[in-house]
Amino acid sequence: SIITAIWFASHAMERFFLDQTATDLTDRITLVRYQIEPHFRPLQADRIDRICKEAGQLSSTRFTVILPDGTVVGDSQENPSHMDNHAGRPEIKAARQYGSGQSIRYSKTLDRRLMYVAVAVTVENELAGVVRAAFAVNALDERMGAIRWRMAGGGALIAILVGLISLLAARKISRPIERLKQGADAFAAGNLTDKLPLPETEELAGLAQAMNQMAARLDRRIASAIQQKNELETVLSSMREGVVAIDSSEAIMSMNPLAAEMFECDRERAKNRSIQEMVRNLALQNFVAKALKAGDSLEDDIAFFRQDEHILNIKSSPIVDSNEKRIGTLLVMTDVTRLRRLEHMRRDFVANVSHEIKTPLTAIKGYVETLYNREVDSSEDHNRFLGIVINHVTRLESIVEDLLALSRIERENFREALNLATVKLGNICQTAIQVCQKNAEAKRIAIDVQCGEDLQATVDATLLEQAIVNLLDNAIKYSEDGSRVEINAEKRDGMTAIHIRDYGCGIAQRNLSRLFERFYRVDKARSRQLGGTGLGLAIVKHIVQAHEGEVTVESRLGEGSTFSIYLP
Ligand code: ADP
């Protein structure tokens, strides 16, 4: 702007000076013209030349008088006769045509830039000649140069000043902006508690304040989001159900630790991966596909194989976003392995009990009906039938007794109801032997006891006695006539161990694991024949468990068995 202004100003000034000079020259010509005019008609060339020389000297201006044909008749400095024809000079041409003319030219003879002003002289309405004045504009150029330098200097000064002011102003604006930018970077990096300093400028101070408020609000929002997330995480982690959220493309959105444990996968790795990739279970995949299509909740039991079979009860419910748009499905899983096993056992148990009771009842009914209809002739048969009925009734009685015993031991708070006392184990063994003595003697089986005199244990004597009786009874039942049974009680590693060993038929390895189940018998017919109920060992197991102990069996087919009770 400054350069343009200077350029325009200097040009305007130069123009002004030149115009001024031209006017001045025209004025001087006018003065000379009046002196020269009378000497054109008739032409007195020497008079004209003299006036030119005198006026030139007085006004330090070069005057030249030219006739219309271009002949010079007077000049302030030269002899006109030596001068060439001036008809072609532009100012002369213009004066002849328009009455006056002007031209600025470089003069080689004088080595200067000159301004020429020419004015036509008319005598009796006829062009008589042209008076020309010349003025060296060098001085003007020099003055103009000086003025230009001064203007440039002023302009430079203004430019420097303006530059400095601009720099200061820019600094004043950009520093706080830079600081705001640093603050915004800090916010972006997550330091939302930092506060931006308020710049002096009103607008920037407003911006900084707005940014501070935004950061504070963001900080509060994030804190509350984190808190909500933590609360949700705590709830999900402490849930006793596995929870998995799956989106519409079957990718896992999130799962709680228990679900990860159930699926045996890594919780973090599972995120955003498809359920098919993370859990290889066809039934579950089908269930998920169905649940995603279904508008309602679904429920199913699905088996998973880890070390052993696990059954998960899975319930699905649709997940919708705030616009009620379906975005996936939520699976809530409960490990129902134990529950299902118990249900299974309960069903089996009911079936077994019914079956066990039905057999003697059918027999009793048959014999009693025969007797009732008097279809029996001899009193011998009569008595035999009654004997059979009594046998079956006794069997029924023992089944009911065993069932009652079992249910009593199984009662939940049975452990607290135990009648614990410190007793000598020897006494318990002896009492148990006495109970089984009759059966043993019938089969000529010797019972050999090895039990330290001082061996004591804190137990419910009646129950432990019943457990030993059951084991002893089995040992006698499943041994050949004339065999031997050994009872050995000892204390080892702070545990009391009672081993009951026989040399009877023994049990095959494959049957050992199920031996303590209710109604489980290796040889059903034989057990029944021997008056067994299939509940004896189940009762033993429950009595020992009530004492927080353990019962084990070691056996070989044809060589005999050893049942051991371990009590803490
Ligand atoms: P049971 O009343 O039929 O004897 P138990 O529960 O006492 O019922 O025993 C279950 C099954 O275990 C028996 O039917 C029998 O086949 C087997 N068993 C138990 N004790 C012995 C043993 N000492 N020797 C061989 N088999 C045994």
Residues whose N, C-alpha, C, O or C-beta is under 5 A from the ligand:
A	BS01	ADP	N474 A475 Y478 G506 I507 L515 Y520 R521 V522 D523 S527 G532 T533 G534 L535 G536 L537 A538 S561
